[in-house]
Amino acid sequence: MPVKTIMLVCNAGMSTSMLVNKMNQVVEKENKEYTIFAVSSSRVQEEIASKNIDLILLGPQIRYMEDSIKSQVGDVPVHVIDMLDYGTMNAAHVLQTVEDYIMKDDTNE
């Protein structure tokens, strides 16, 4: 599987940055091939234009922006991170969910 690029989005990009750090630790430990980073919701269009994003994960606090972000990103899948996983910073489970999304999205192509 080629490297997948995952963008996490929240209001300011700060709380998702903590989750990104934990996710990257799991990725490194398990030798997975992901590029994961966080941005604020105001930078979504800029990042989509400059990078090849495979999946966007929204912090649960901006769930209300899901439709708006989907309209900005074309065919890039957008999903909301589970509130419990986000609150507990359960990076391993978020990554498992990512893999489920990617496998589902890859089979739908």
Secondary structure, DSSP 4 states (H G I P E B T S, - for coil): ---EEEEEEESSSHHHHHHHHHHHHHHHHTT--EEEEEEEGGGHHHHHHHS--SEEEE-GGGGGGHHHHHHHSTTS-EEEPPHHHHHTT-HHHHHHHHHHHHHHHHHT-
